[in-house]
Amino acid sequence: MSDPTESTRRQMVQEINAAPGSREYLEAKHGQVWNTTELQQDFAVLGFMAPFVIVARKSDGVKGSLLFQHAPRLYHSFTED
């Protein structure tokens, strides 16, 4: 099965992880940031295709996506579907 987004996502992963930001940097740039524990508290993970994770917000069931970096593993930029 061919994934038309694969080359774009691979490029994004390289860019994000080439210079991963600290939590403080990501918060200043993107707003709210979650570590893995916080993500699990606030969202149900439905799937992922790096650098995206598809989630449903537990408080209201709204589905959306987040971006994440590998190390430190931090999630940000929640976008509702």
C-alpha positions as CSV (number, residue, x, y, z in Angstrom):
1,M,0.0,0.0,0.0
2,S,1.5,3.3,-1.1
3,D,1.4,6.3,1.3
4,P,1.4,9.6,-0.5
5,T,2.4,11.5,2.7
6,E,5.4,9.4,3.5
7,S,8.1,11.5,1.9
8,T,6.7,14.7,3.5
9,R,6.4,13.1,6.9
10,R,9.9,11.8,6.7
11,Q,11.2,15.3,5.9
12,M,9.2,16.7,8.8
13,V,10.6,14.1,11.2
14,Q,14.1,14.9,10.2
15,E,13.6,18.6,10.6
16,I,11.8,18.3,14.0
17,N,14.4,15.9,15.4
18,A,17.5,17.6,14.0
19,A,17.2,20.3,16.6
20,P,14.6,19.2,19.2
21,G,13.3,21.9,21.4
22,S,13.0,22.0,25.2
23,R,9.6,22.1,26.8
24,E,10.0,25.8,27.4
25,Y,11.0,26.5,23.8
26,L,8.0,24.5,22.4
27,E,5.6,26.2,24.8
28,A,6.8,29.6,23.7
29,K,6.5,28.6,20.0
30,H,3.4,26.3,20.0
31,G,1.5,26.9,23.2
32,Q,0.5,23.9,25.4
33,V,2.9,21.0,25.4
34,W,2.4,17.4,26.8
35,N,4.9,14.8,27.8
36,T,3.8,11.1,27.4
37,T,2.1,10.9,30.9
38,E,0.2,14.1,30.3
39,L,-0.8,13.1,26.9
40,Q,-2.3,9.8,28.3
41,Q,-4.2,11.8,30.9
42,D,-5.7,14.3,28.4
43,F,-6.1,12.2,25.2
44,A,-6.9,8.7,23.9
45,V,-4.4,7.8,21.2
46,L,-6.1,6.5,18.1
47,G,-3.0,6.1,15.9
48,F,0.2,7.7,14.7
49,M,2.3,8.2,11.7
50,A,5.4,10.2,12.8
51,P,5.5,13.1,13.4
52,F,1.8,13.0,13.9
53,V,-0.4,11.3,16.5
54,I,-4.1,11.1,16.1
55,V,-6.1,11.6,19.3
56,A,-9.5,12.1,20.9
57,R,-9.6,14.6,23.8
58,K,-10.9,12.8,26.9
59,S,-12.7,15.9,28.2
60,D,-15.1,16.2,25.3
61,G,-14.3,13.5,22.7
62,V,-13.0,16.0,20.1
63,K,-10.7,14.3,17.6
64,G,-7.6,15.9,16.3
65,S,-3.9,15.5,15.9
66,L,-0.7,16.5,17.6
67,L,2.9,16.8,16.4
68,F,5.7,15.2,18.4
69,Q,9.4,15.1,18.6
70,H,11.4,12.1,19.6
71,A,13.8,13.1,22.4
72,P,12.7,14.5,24.6
73,R,9.3,13.0,23.6
74,L,7.0,16.0,23.7
75,Y,3.7,16.6,21.9
76,H,2.4,20.0,20.8
77,S,0.2,21.8,18.3
78,F,-3.1,20.2,18.9
79,T,-5.4,20.7,15.9
80,E,-9.0,19.7,15.9
81,D,-10.3,17.7,12.9
